[in-house]
Amino acid sequence: MKDMAAHLEKLRTEAEECELISKLATNAIKKELFAKLAAHHRNLADEVERAMKQSRPEV
């Protein structure tokens, strides 16, 4: 579970970095590309988070 948490944190960080690059980009193509990458990383992070919740043992 710790490995999944580490990957989740990495994906969230990557999403934030891509979003920042997108906001600072002056080139429209670069801006759009990094916005898409940010969204993709957020989606992946959401999937990892759902998987972590599903893999928790029932109490």
PDB file of N, H, CA, C and O in Angstrom:
ATOM      1  N   MET A   1       0.821  -1.192   0.000  1.00  0.00           N
ATOM      2  CA  MET A   1       0.000   0.000   0.000  1.00  0.00           C
ATOM      3  C   MET A   1       0.866   1.258   0.000  1.00  0.00           C
ATOM      4  O   MET A   1       0.482   2.284  -0.562  1.00  0.00           O
ATOM      5  N   LYS A   2       2.040   1.170   0.637  1.00  0.00           N
ATOM      6  H   LYS A   2       2.351   0.337   1.094  1.00  0.00           H
ATOM      7  CA  LYS A   2       2.932   2.326   0.672  1.00  0.00           C
ATOM      8  C   LYS A   2       3.416   2.691  -0.722  1.00  0.00           C
ATOM      9  O   LYS A   2       3.581   3.868  -1.043  1.00  0.00           O
ATOM     10  N   ASP A   3       3.644   1.666  -1.555  1.00  0.00           N
ATOM     11  H   ASP A   3       3.510   0.710  -1.294  1.00  0.00           H
ATOM     12  CA  ASP A   3       4.091   1.945  -2.921  1.00  0.00           C
ATOM     13  C   ASP A   3       3.004   2.667  -3.707  1.00  0.00           C
ATOM     14  O   ASP A   3       3.299   3.552  -4.510  1.00  0.00           O
ATOM     15  N   MET A   4       1.751   2.291  -3.480  1.00  0.00           N
ATOM     16  H   MET A   4       1.511   1.572  -2.828  1.00  0.00           H
ATOM     17  CA  MET A   4       0.649   2.965  -4.168  1.00  0.00           C
ATOM     18  C   MET A   4       0.516   4.405  -3.681  1.00  0.00           C
ATOM     19  O   MET A   4       0.235   5.306  -4.473  1.00  0.00           O
ATOM     20  N   ALA A   5       0.713   4.623  -2.398  1.00  0.00           N
ATOM     21  H   ALA A   5       0.941   3.892  -1.755  1.00  0.00           H
ATOM     22  CA  ALA A   5       0.646   5.981  -1.849  1.00  0.00           C
ATOM     23  C   ALA A   5       1.764   6.841  -2.423  1.00  0.00           C
ATOM     24  O   ALA A   5       1.562   8.022  -2.706  1.00  0.00           O
ATOM     25  N   ALA A   6       2.935   6.255  -2.592  1.00  0.00           N
ATOM     26  H   ALA A   6       3.100   5.296  -2.362  1.00  0.00           H
ATOM     27  CA  ALA A   6       4.057   6.990  -3.175  1.00  0.00           C
ATOM     28  C   ALA A   6       3.765   7.354  -4.626  1.00  0.00           C
ATOM     29  O   ALA A   6       4.058   8.467  -5.062  1.00  0.00           O
ATOM     30  N   HIS A   7       3.193   6.421  -5.367  1.00  0.00           N
ATOM     31  H   HIS A   7       2.956   5.516  -5.013  1.00  0.00           H
ATOM     32  CA  HIS A   7       2.834   6.693  -6.763  1.00  0.00           C
ATOM     33  C   HIS A   7       1.734   7.754  -6.842  1.00  0.00           C
ATOM     34  O   HIS A   7       1.752   8.612  -7.725  1.00  0.00           O
ATOM     35  N   LEU A   8       0.794   7.690  -5.930  1.00  0.00           N
ATOM     36  H   LEU A   8       0.779   6.993  -5.213  1.00  0.00           H
ATOM     37  CA  LEU A   8      -0.277   8.675  -5.896  1.00  0.00           C
ATOM     38  C   LEU A   8       0.302  10.072  -5.688  1.00  0.00           C
ATOM     39  O   LEU A   8      -0.068  11.014  -6.389  1.00  0.00           O
ATOM     40  N   GLU A   9       1.197  10.198  -4.736  1.00  0.00           N
ATOM     41  H   GLU A   9       1.498   9.433  -4.167  1.00  0.00           H
ATOM     42  CA  GLU A   9       1.830  11.490  -4.460  1.00  0.00           C
ATOM     43  C   GLU A   9       2.619  11.981  -5.667  1.00  0.00           C
ATOM     44  O   GLU A   9       2.580  13.165  -6.002  1.00  0.00           O
ATOM     45  N   LYS A  10       3.330  11.074  -6.315  1.00  0.00           N
ATOM     46  H   LYS A  10       3.361  10.112  -6.043  1.00  0.00           H
ATOM     47  CA  LYS A  10       4.116  11.440  -7.499  1.00  0.00           C
ATOM     48  C   LYS A  10       3.201  11.931  -8.624  1.00  0.00           C
ATOM     49  O   LYS A  10       3.509  12.926  -9.280  1.00  0.00           O
ATOM     50  N   LEU A  11       2.093  11.249  -8.849  1.00  0.00           N
ATOM     51  H   LEU A  11       1.843  10.441  -8.316  1.00  0.00           H
ATOM     52  CA  LEU A  11       1.155  11.656  -9.894  1.00  0.00           C
ATOM     53  C   LEU A  11       0.543  13.022  -9.595  1.00  0.00           C
ATOM     54  O   LEU A  11       0.394  13.848 -10.496  1.00  0.00           O
ATOM     55  N   ARG A  12       0.192  13.258  -8.345  1.00  0.00           N
ATOM     56  H   ARG A  12       0.313  12.586  -7.613  1.00  0.00           H
ATOM     57  CA  ARG A  12      -0.376  14.559  -7.969  1.00  0.00           C
ATOM     58  C   ARG A  12       0.655  15.677  -8.177  1.00  0.00           C
ATOM     59  O   ARG A  12       0.316  16.761  -8.652  1.00  0.00           O
ATOM     60  N   THR A  13       1.908  15.406  -7.819  1.00  0.00           N
ATOM     61  H   THR A  13       2.184  14.526  -7.433  1.00  0.00           H
ATOM     62  CA  THR A  13       2.977  16.384  -8.014  1.00  0.00           C
ATOM     63  C   THR A  13       3.194  16.662  -9.494  1.00  0.00           C
ATOM     64  O   THR A  13       3.343  17.814  -9.901  1.00  0.00           O
ATOM     65  N   GLU A  14       3.210  15.600 -10.298  1.00  0.00           N
ATOM     66  H   GLU A  14       3.089  14.664  -9.968  1.00  0.00           H
ATOM     67  CA  GLU A  14       3.379  15.760 -11.747  1.00  0.00           C
ATOM     68  C   GLU A  14       2.240  16.590 -12.331  1.00  0.00           C
ATOM     69  O   GLU A  14       2.469  17.433 -13.198  1.00  0.00           O
ATOM     70  N   ALA A  15       1.030  16.359 -11.868  1.00  0.00           N
ATOM     71  H   ALA A  15       0.844  15.673 -11.164  1.00  0.00           H
ATOM     72  CA  ALA A  15      -0.123  17.121 -12.356  1.00  0.00           C
ATOM     73  C   ALA A  15       0.038  18.601 -12.032  1.00  0.00           C
ATOM     74  O   ALA A  15      -0.227  19.460 -12.873  1.00  0.00           O
ATOM     75  N   GLU A  16       0.472  18.893 -10.814  1.00  0.00           N
ATOM     76  H   GLU A  16       0.687  18.195 -10.131  1.00  0.00           H
ATOM     77  CA  GLU A  16       0.676  20.286 -10.416  1.00  0.00           C
ATOM     78  C   GLU A  16       1.765  20.947 -11.251  1.00  0.00           C
ATOM     79  O   GLU A  16       1.618  22.095 -11.672  1.00  0.00           O
ATOM     80  N   GLU A  17       2.860  20.225 -11.490  1.00  0.00           N
ATOM     81  H   GLU A  17       2.979  19.293 -11.147  1.00  0.00           H
ATOM     82  CA  GLU A  17       3.957  20.775 -12.280  1.00  0.00           C
ATOM     83  C   GLU A  17       3.530  21.024 -13.725  1.00  0.00           C
ATOM     84  O   GLU A  17       3.871  22.054 -14.306  1.00  0.00           O
ATOM     85  N   CYS A  18       2.795  20.093 -14.298  1.00  0.00           N
ATOM     86  H   CYS A  18       2.519  19.256 -13.825  1.00  0.00           H
ATOM     87  CA  CYS A  18       2.316  20.260 -15.674  1.00  0.00           C
ATOM     88  C   CYS A  18       1.352  21.438 -15.769  1.00  0.00           C
ATOM     89  O   CYS A  18       1.384  22.199 -16.736  1.00  0.00           O
ATOM     90  N   GLU A  19       0.503  21.583 -14.766  1.00  0.00           N
ATOM     91  H   GLU A  19       0.477  20.965 -13.980  1.00  0.00           H
ATOM     92  CA  GLU A  19      -0.438  22.698 -14.766  1.00  0.00           C
ATOM     93  C   GLU A  19       0.303  24.033 -14.686  1.00  0.00           C
ATOM     94  O   GLU A  19      -0.065  24.992 -15.365  1.00  0.00           O
ATOM     95  N   LEU A  20       1.332  24.095 -13.866  1.00  0.00           N
ATOM     96  H   LEU A  20       1.631  23.316 -13.314  1.00  0.00           H
ATOM     97  CA  LEU A  20       2.127  25.315 -13.752  1.00  0.00           C
ATOM     98  C   LEU A  20       2.822  25.646 -15.070  1.00  0.00           C
ATOM     99  O   LEU A  20       2.817  26.796 -15.509  1.00  0.00           O
ATOM    100  N   ILE A  21       3.416  24.638 -15.693  1.00  0.00           N
ATOM    101  H   ILE A  21       3.420  23.704 -15.336  1.00  0.00           H
ATOM    102  CA  ILE A  21       4.073  24.842 -16.989  1.00  0.00           C
ATOM    103  C   ILE A  21       3.061  25.337 -18.008  1.00  0.00           C
ATOM    104  O   ILE A  21       3.352  26.241 -18.791  1.00  0.00           O
ATOM    105  N   SER A  22       1.882  24.751 -17.997  1.00  0.00           N
ATOM    106  H   SER A  22       1.646  24.017 -17.361  1.00  0.00           H
ATOM    107  CA  SER A  22       0.832  25.162 -18.926  1.00  0.00           C
ATOM    108  C   SER A  22       0.456  26.629 -18.721  1.00  0.00           C
ATOM    109  O   SER A  22       0.301  27.379 -19.685  1.00  0.00           O
ATOM    110  N   LYS A  23       0.314  27.025 -17.475  1.00  0.00           N
ATOM    111  H   LYS A  23       0.439  26.416 -16.692  1.00  0.00           H
ATOM    112  CA  LYS A  23      -0.070  28.405 -17.176  1.00  0.00           C
ATOM    113  C   LYS A  23       1.013  29.402 -17.568  1.00  0.00           C
ATOM    114  O   LYS A  23       0.712  30.527 -17.966  1.00  0.00           O
ATOM    115  N   LEU A  24       2.274  28.989 -17.457  1.00  0.00           N
ATOM    116  H   LEU A  24       2.518  28.075 -17.133  1.00  0.00           H
ATOM    117  CA  LEU A  24       3.385  29.897 -17.747  1.00  0.00           C
ATOM    118  C   LEU A  24       3.813  29.881 -19.209  1.00  0.00           C
ATOM    119  O   LEU A  24       4.554  30.760 -19.650  1.00  0.00           O
ATOM    120  N   ALA A  25       3.355  28.897 -19.952  1.00  0.00           N
ATOM    121  H   ALA A  25       2.753  28.183 -19.594  1.00  0.00           H
ATOM    122  CA  ALA A  25       3.775  28.756 -21.354  1.00  0.00           C
ATOM    123  C   ALA A  25       3.238  29.905 -22.200  1.00  0.00           C
ATOM    124  O   ALA A  25       2.103  30.352 -22.036  1.00  0.00           O
ATOM    125  N   THR A  26       4.090  30.365 -23.108  1.00  0.00           N
ATOM    126  H   THR A  26       5.012  30.002 -23.241  1.00  0.00           H
ATOM    127  CA  THR A  26       3.669  31.419 -24.036  1.00  0.00           C
ATOM    128  C   THR A  26       3.248  30.820 -25.369  1.00  0.00           C
ATOM    129  O   THR A  26       2.496  31.435 -26.125  1.00  0.00           O
ATOM    130  N   ASN A  27       3.728  29.636 -25.649  1.00  0.00           N
ATOM    131  H   ASN A  27       4.339  29.137 -25.035  1.00  0.00           H
ATOM    132  CA  ASN A  27       3.396  28.926 -26.883  1.00  0.00           C
ATOM    133  C   ASN A  27       2.062  28.195 -26.679  1.00  0.00           C
ATOM    134  O   ASN A  27       1.912  27.429 -25.727  1.00  0.00           O
ATOM    135  N   ALA A  28       1.113  28.433 -27.561  1.00  0.00           N
ATOM    136  H   ALA A  28       1.235  29.055 -28.334  1.00  0.00           H
ATOM    137  CA  ALA A  28      -0.226  27.841 -27.420  1.00  0.00           C
ATOM    138  C   ALA A  28      -0.192  26.317 -27.456  1.00  0.00           C
ATOM    139  O   ALA A  28      -0.930  25.664 -26.719  1.00  0.00           O
ATOM    140  N   ILE A  29       0.651  25.753 -28.300  1.00  0.00           N
ATOM    141  H   ILE A  29       1.250  26.284 -28.899  1.00  0.00           H
ATOM    142  CA  ILE A  29       0.737  24.289 -28.400  1.00  0.00           C
ATOM    143  C   ILE A  29       1.276  23.708 -27.099  1.00  0.00           C
ATOM    144  O   ILE A  29       0.756  22.711 -26.597  1.00  0.00           O
ATOM    145  N   LYS A  30       2.318  24.331 -26.555  1.00  0.00           N
ATOM    146  H   LYS A  30       2.740  25.140 -26.963  1.00  0.00           H
ATOM    147  CA  LYS A  30       2.905  23.868 -25.292  1.00  0.00           C
ATOM    148  C   LYS A  30       1.891  24.023 -24.156  1.00  0.00           C
ATOM    149  O   LYS A  30       1.771  23.142 -23.303  1.00  0.00           O
ATOM    150  N   LYS A  31       1.173  25.126 -24.146  1.00  0.00           N
ATOM    151  H   LYS A  31       1.270  25.841 -24.839  1.00  0.00           H
ATOM    152  CA  LYS A  31       0.156  25.381 -23.121  1.00  0.00           C
ATOM    153  C   LYS A  31      -0.909  24.280 -23.141  1.00  0.00           C
ATOM    154  O   LYS A  31      -1.273  23.739 -22.097  1.00  0.00           O
ATOM    155  N   GLU A  32      -1.400  23.958 -24.331  1.00  0.00           N
ATOM    156  H   GLU A  32      -1.105  24.398 -25.179  1.00  0.00           H
ATOM    157  CA  GLU A  32      -2.431  22.926 -24.483  1.00  0.00           C
ATOM    158  C   GLU A  32      -1.895  21.547 -24.112  1.00  0.00           C
ATOM    159  O   GLU A  32      -2.575  20.776 -23.433  1.00  0.00           O
ATOM    160  N   LEU A  33      -0.689  21.238 -24.552  1.00  0.00           N
ATOM    161  H   LEU A  33      -0.137  21.864 -25.104  1.00  0.00           H
ATOM    162  CA  LEU A  33      -0.087  19.940 -24.263  1.00  0.00           C
ATOM    163  C   LEU A  33       0.044  19.716 -22.763  1.00  0.00           C
ATOM    164  O   LEU A  33      -0.349  18.667 -22.254  1.00  0.00           O
ATOM    165  N   PHE A  34       0.591  20.693 -22.058  1.00  0.00           N
ATOM    166  H   PHE A  34       0.910  21.546 -22.473  1.00  0.00           H
ATOM    167  CA  PHE A  34       0.801  20.512 -20.627  1.00  0.00           C
ATOM    168  C   PHE A  34      -0.506  20.550 -19.839  1.00  0.00           C
ATOM    169  O   PHE A  34      -0.592  19.952 -18.767  1.00  0.00           O
ATOM    170  N   ALA A  35      -1.511  21.233 -20.344  1.00  0.00           N
ATOM    171  H   ALA A  35      -1.441  21.719 -21.215  1.00  0.00           H
ATOM    172  CA  ALA A  35      -2.836  21.187 -19.711  1.00  0.00           C
ATOM    173  C   ALA A  35      -3.414  19.778 -19.836  1.00  0.00           C
ATOM    174  O   ALA A  35      -4.000  19.258 -18.887  1.00  0.00           O
ATOM    175  N   LYS A  36      -3.246  19.163 -21.006  1.00  0.00           N
ATOM    176  H   LYS A  36      -2.770  19.586 -21.777  1.00  0.00           H
ATOM    177  CA  LYS A  36      -3.715  17.783 -21.208  1.00  0.00           C
ATOM    178  C   LYS A  36      -2.945  16.814 -20.320  1.00  0.00           C
ATOM    179  O   LYS A  36      -3.528  15.900 -19.737  1.00  0.00           O
ATOM    180  N   LEU A  37      -1.628  17.017 -20.218  1.00  0.00           N
ATOM    181  H   LEU A  37      -1.154  17.760 -20.691  1.00  0.00           H
ATOM    182  CA  LEU A  37      -0.821  16.146 -19.359  1.00  0.00           C
ATOM    183  C   LEU A  37      -1.242  16.282 -17.897  1.00  0.00           C
ATOM    184  O   LEU A  37      -1.308  15.285 -17.177  1.00  0.00           O
ATOM    185  N   ALA A  38      -1.526  17.497 -17.459  1.00  0.00           N
ATOM    186  H   ALA A  38      -1.473  18.307 -18.044  1.00  0.00           H
ATOM    187  CA  ALA A  38      -1.976  17.711 -16.083  1.00  0.00           C
ATOM    188  C   ALA A  38      -3.282  16.963 -15.830  1.00  0.00           C
ATOM    189  O   ALA A  38      -3.436  16.299 -14.805  1.00  0.00           O
ATOM    190  N   ALA A  39      -4.213  17.072 -16.762  1.00  0.00           N
ATOM    191  H   ALA A  39      -4.088  17.612 -17.595  1.00  0.00           H
ATOM    192  CA  ALA A  39      -5.495  16.375 -16.622  1.00  0.00           C
ATOM    193  C   ALA A  39      -5.293  14.861 -16.603  1.00  0.00           C
ATOM    194  O   ALA A  39      -5.937  14.152 -15.830  1.00  0.00           O
ATOM    195  N   HIS A  40      -4.407  14.380 -17.449  1.00  0.00           N
ATOM    196  H   HIS A  40      -3.884  14.956 -18.077  1.00  0.00           H
ATOM    197  CA  HIS A  40      -4.132  12.942 -17.516  1.00  0.00           C
ATOM    198  C   HIS A  40      -3.540  12.446 -16.191  1.00  0.00           C
ATOM    199  O   HIS A  40      -3.950  11.407 -15.674  1.00  0.00           O
ATOM    200  N   HIS A  41      -2.581  13.190 -15.651  1.00  0.00           N
ATOM    201  H   HIS A  41      -2.248  14.034 -16.071  1.00  0.00           H
ATOM    202  CA  HIS A  41      -1.980  12.798 -14.373  1.00  0.00           C
ATOM    203  C   HIS A  41      -3.014  12.830 -13.245  1.00  0.00           C
ATOM    204  O   HIS A  41      -2.994  11.971 -12.363  1.00  0.00           O
ATOM    205  N   ARG A  42      -3.911  13.812 -13.269  1.00  0.00           N
ATOM    206  H   ARG A  42      -3.927  14.510 -13.985  1.00  0.00           H
ATOM    207  CA  ARG A  42      -4.964  13.855 -12.244  1.00  0.00           C
ATOM    208  C   ARG A  42      -5.892  12.649 -12.368  1.00  0.00           C
ATOM    209  O   ARG A  42      -6.293  12.069 -11.359  1.00  0.00           O
ATOM    210  N   ASN A  43      -6.233  12.269 -13.597  1.00  0.00           N
ATOM    211  H   ASN A  43      -5.907  12.740 -14.417  1.00  0.00           H
ATOM    212  CA  ASN A  43      -7.084  11.091 -13.805  1.00  0.00           C
ATOM    213  C   ASN A  43      -6.402   9.825 -13.304  1.00  0.00           C
ATOM    214  O   ASN A  43      -7.032   8.986 -12.661  1.00  0.00           O
ATOM    215  N   LEU A  44      -5.122   9.692 -13.599  1.00  0.00           N
ATOM    216  H   LEU A  44      -4.610  10.373 -14.122  1.00  0.00           H
ATOM    217  CA  LEU A  44      -4.377   8.524 -13.125  1.00  0.00           C
ATOM    218  C   LEU A  44      -4.321   8.505 -11.597  1.00  0.00           C
ATOM    219  O   LEU A  44      -4.479   7.452 -10.979  1.00  0.00           O
ATOM    220  N   ALA A  45      -4.097   9.661 -10.999  1.00  0.00           N
ATOM    221  H   ALA A  45      -3.968  10.516 -11.501  1.00  0.00           H
ATOM    222  CA  ALA A  45      -4.057   9.745  -9.537  1.00  0.00           C
ATOM    223  C   ALA A  45      -5.406   9.347  -8.943  1.00  0.00           C
ATOM    224  O   ALA A  45      -5.459   8.647  -7.931  1.00  0.00           O
ATOM    225  N   ASP A  46      -6.480   9.786  -9.563  1.00  0.00           N
ATOM    226  H   ASP A  46      -6.437  10.354 -10.384  1.00  0.00           H
ATOM    227  CA  ASP A  46      -7.821   9.409  -9.090  1.00  0.00           C
ATOM    228  C   ASP A  46      -8.029   7.901  -9.171  1.00  0.00           C
ATOM    229  O   ASP A  46      -8.625   7.307  -8.273  1.00  0.00           O
ATOM    230  N   GLU A  47      -7.541   7.282 -10.242  1.00  0.00           N
ATOM    231  H   GLU A  47      -7.057   7.765 -10.972  1.00  0.00           H
ATOM    232  CA  GLU A  47      -7.659   5.824 -10.391  1.00  0.00           C
ATOM    233  C   GLU A  47      -6.863   5.097  -9.313  1.00  0.00           C
ATOM    234  O   GLU A  47      -7.338   4.113  -8.744  1.00  0.00           O
ATOM    235  N   VAL A  48      -5.660   5.577  -9.033  1.00  0.00           N
ATOM    236  H   VAL A  48      -5.275   6.376  -9.495  1.00  0.00           H
ATOM    237  CA  VAL A  48      -4.835   4.961  -7.987  1.00  0.00           C
ATOM    238  C   VAL A  48      -5.534   5.106  -6.642  1.00  0.00           C
ATOM    239  O   VAL A  48      -5.569   4.162  -5.852  1.00  0.00           O
ATOM    240  N   GLU A  49      -6.087   6.277  -6.382  1.00  0.00           N
ATOM    241  H   GLU A  49      -6.059   7.043  -7.023  1.00  0.00           H
ATOM    242  CA  GLU A  49      -6.788   6.506  -5.122  1.00  0.00           C
ATOM    243  C   GLU A  49      -7.995   5.571  -4.975  1.00  0.00           C
ATOM    244  O   GLU A  49      -8.224   5.015  -3.901  1.00  0.00           O
ATOM    245  N   ARG A  50      -8.757   5.402  -6.048  1.00  0.00           N
ATOM    246  H   ARG A  50      -8.571   5.854  -6.920  1.00  0.00           H
ATOM    247  CA  ARG A  50      -9.899   4.464  -6.014  1.00  0.00           C
ATOM    248  C   ARG A  50      -9.418   3.034  -5.754  1.00  0.00           C
ATOM    249  O   ARG A  50     -10.027   2.300  -4.976  1.00  0.00           O
ATOM    250  N   ALA A  51      -8.331   2.647  -6.406  1.00  0.00           N
ATOM    251  H   ALA A  51      -7.836   3.243  -7.038  1.00  0.00           H
ATOM    252  CA  ALA A  51      -7.793   1.299  -6.215  1.00  0.00           C
ATOM    253  C   ALA A  51      -7.341   1.099  -4.774  1.00  0.00           C
ATOM    254  O   ALA A  51      -7.526   0.025  -4.201  1.00  0.00           O
ATOM    255  N   MET A  52      -6.752   2.131  -4.196  1.00  0.00           N
ATOM    256  H   MET A  52      -6.602   3.003  -4.661  1.00  0.00           H
ATOM    257  CA  MET A  52      -6.312   2.033  -2.801  1.00  0.00           C
ATOM    258  C   MET A  52      -7.510   1.850  -1.872  1.00  0.00           C
ATOM    259  O   MET A  52      -7.455   1.056  -0.933  1.00  0.00           O
ATOM    260  N   LYS A  53      -8.583   2.579  -2.130  1.00  0.00           N
ATOM    261  H   LYS A  53      -8.628   3.224  -2.892  1.00  0.00           H
ATOM    262  CA  LYS A  53      -9.781   2.466  -1.292  1.00  0.00           C
ATOM    263  C   LYS A  53     -10.414   1.084  -1.420  1.00  0.00           C
ATOM    264  O   LYS A  53     -10.891   0.520  -0.435  1.00  0.00           O
ATOM    265  N   GLN A  54     -10.416   0.538  -2.641  1.00  0.00           N
ATOM    266  H   GLN A  54     -10.028   0.996  -3.441  1.00  0.00           H
ATOM    267  CA  GLN A  54     -11.009  -0.779  -2.869  1.00  0.00           C
ATOM    268  C   GLN A  54     -10.174  -1.900  -2.265  1.00  0.00           C
ATOM    269  O   GLN A  54     -10.712  -2.941  -1.887  1.00  0.00           O
ATOM    270  N   SER A  55      -8.872  -1.698  -2.173  1.00  0.00           N
ATOM    271  H   SER A  55      -8.434  -0.853  -2.480  1.00  0.00           H
ATOM    272  CA  SER A  55      -8.005  -2.767  -1.677  1.00  0.00           C
ATOM    273  C   SER A  55      -7.885  -2.772  -0.158  1.00  0.00           C
ATOM    274  O   SER A  55      -7.265  -3.669   0.415  1.00  0.00           O
ATOM    275  N   ARG A  56      -8.478  -1.768   0.500  1.00  0.00           N
ATOM    276  H   ARG A  56      -8.981  -1.039   0.035  1.00  0.00           H
ATOM    277  CA  ARG A  56      -8.459  -1.757   1.965  1.00  0.00           C
ATOM    278  C   ARG A  56      -9.340  -2.875   2.481  1.00  0.00           C
ATOM    279  O   ARG A  56     -10.443  -3.087   1.976  1.00  0.00           O
ATOM    280  N   PRO A  57      -8.861  -3.588   3.480  1.00  0.00           N
ATOM    281  CA  PRO A  57      -9.697  -4.663   4.041  1.00  0.00           C
ATOM    282  C   PRO A  57     -10.901  -4.081   4.774  1.00  0.00           C
ATOM    283  O   PRO A  57     -10.814  -3.025   5.400  1.00  0.00           O
ATOM    284  N   GLU A  58     -12.008  -4.780   4.686  1.00  0.00           N
ATOM    285  H   GLU A  58     -12.078  -5.638   4.178  1.00  0.00           H
ATOM    286  CA  GLU A  58     -13.228  -4.364   5.382  1.00  0.00           C
ATOM    287  C   GLU A  58     -13.028  -4.528   6.876  1.00  0.00           C
ATOM    288  O   GLU A  58     -12.441  -5.512   7.327  1.00  0.00           O
ATOM    289  N   VAL A  59     -13.514  -3.570   7.640  1.00  0.00           N
ATOM    290  H   VAL A  59     -13.991  -2.771   7.274  1.00  0.00           H
ATOM    291  CA  VAL A  59     -13.353  -3.616   9.101  1.00  0.00           C
ATOM    292  C   VAL A  59     -14.605  -4.114   9.750  1.00  0.00           C
ATOM    293  O   VAL A  59     -14.664  -4.222  10.974  1.00  0.00           O
TER     294      VAL A  59
END
